[in-house]
Amino acid sequence: MAAERKIRILIGKAGLDGHDRGAKIVARALRDAGFEVIYTGLHNTPEVIVETAIQEDVDAIGISILSGAHNYVFPEIIRLLKEKGADDIVVFGGGIIPKDDVPGLLEKGVKAIFEPGTSTGDIVKWVRENIKPRGL
């Protein structure tokens, strides 16, 4: 019996947001939990994030955002995934996102938003329960 493929997750930062400590902490926690993690670094566009996700054949995209552009970035990533036929890639995220904006993001297809202070253990648990390898 072949071993099951590890879940692959892209952790991205979009726009002019220059603070990536939280993204790196989450990326490391996911890696340490046994997931394959691709970190894109700072200052990416939604287009670059989606293209990288498709090229790397990821199962999920996690976006860290502090810039206030969440109402553009998340829906644009979801739109581009649909446009490219990759809307089975799960999108989740966290950062500084007002509580009032979370329901709208969830309605647009974001699967989870993690607030500041969420433990990495809670994020790992959510990924284990909600992300499955694509195509299997």
PEKA-V909039 format. One record per helix or strand. SS is the DSSP state (A for helix, B for strand). FROM is the first residue (numbers start at 1). TO is the last residue. Records with the same first field share a line. If there is no record, write none. Layout:
SS = FROM-TO  FROM-TO
This chain:
B = 8-14  36-39  44-44  60-65  90-95  112-115
A = 21-32  46-55  70-83  99-107  120-130
